[in-house]
Amino acid sequence: MSKKEPETATDSPAKPKGRAKKFMMIGVATTVLLGAGVGAGLYASDQLFPSPHAAKEDPNQPKLVERSDEAEAPAAEGEEGAATALKVGTVAVKDDKARVDPKKFEITYFAIEQAFTANLADGSGFVQMGLSLSTYYDGKVIGNIQRQIVPIRSAVLMILSEQDPSVVSTPAGKQMLQRQLTKAINGVLRQKEGFGGIDNVYFTSLVIQ
């Protein structure tokens, strides 16, 4: 009768442990991959649809003035207007090229005190006009205009000196001149102050001879 061989450890107890360890590693790897995927998704979402509060607001940038049922403050009165009442804006925008809903925001008119006089393009006549500017932004835009009134006047006079009297005398020519002046004034403000904000230019007086 042969001797019974001593029992030796088999691999069977180790296999469950090995499988459990393997499953654990797979679970960890899956969690890491899922976390990375969620993170990438959130990053992409933030890039495509950035939060309005993600970027820090510039406290010096003008803001839109929301409409209210209260009585309006007096309009700003020119670069030396002692009675100027500057409005306070509450709605920040990315830049001054954002579309503005006139039904939601308050407009301010700023009259440039001194009239403009310039010779017309052909030298045979001249134009004299008074201007008022409009903005849906707060008093910071008015302050910018006051600081930059000299280059603004220069830009306006240059535009006027380029006008053809036969064109500027017509309603369509006057509307075109309004657009040119609005663009020129915003250009000065953007260059000097980093923000335009002028919605339109209005003639308070206009003489063409």
C-alpha positions, 0 to 999 in steps of 0.5 A: 500500500503506497504512502499517501503523499502530503497535501500541497497547496493548490491554486484554487484558493488564489484564483478567486483573489486574483479575479477579485483583484483583476475586477478591482483594477478594471473598476478603478480604470473605468472610474478614471476613464469616466471621470476624464470623460466627464471632465472633458465634457464639462470643459467642452461645454464651458468653451461652447456655452460659457457661463455669463459669470465665468469672466471677471467683469471690468468695473470700469466698463459701461453697463446697460441701463435697464428701463424703469417706471420711475421718472427719467433723470434730466438728459446730460447737457454737453461737455460743460453741463453742470446739471448733468445727471449720470445714470447707473447701469446694471447689465454688463455686456461683452463689448459695445457691439452687442445688440441692444433691445430699446424696449428693455433699456433706457436711452440717454441723450447727450448734447454736444454744446458747441456747434460744428462748422465745416466747408463742404467737399467742393469748396462752394459751400459750408455746413453748420450743425448741432449734434446730440448723441444717444446711448443705452449705456450708463454715465461712463460713456458720457464721461468718455465723451467728455474726456475725448471731446477734442478728438471727437470734434476733429473726427466729426469735422473731417467727416463733414468736410468730405460731404458732397452738398448735393448729397447731404442736402437730401434726406437719404444723404442726411441719414448716411451722414448720421451713420458716418458720424456714429461710426466715427465717434464710436471709433474714437471712443474705442481707440481712446477708451476701449468702448464705444457705446453710441447708438446714434447721432441726431441733428439739433440744428443743420444749415447747408449753404 
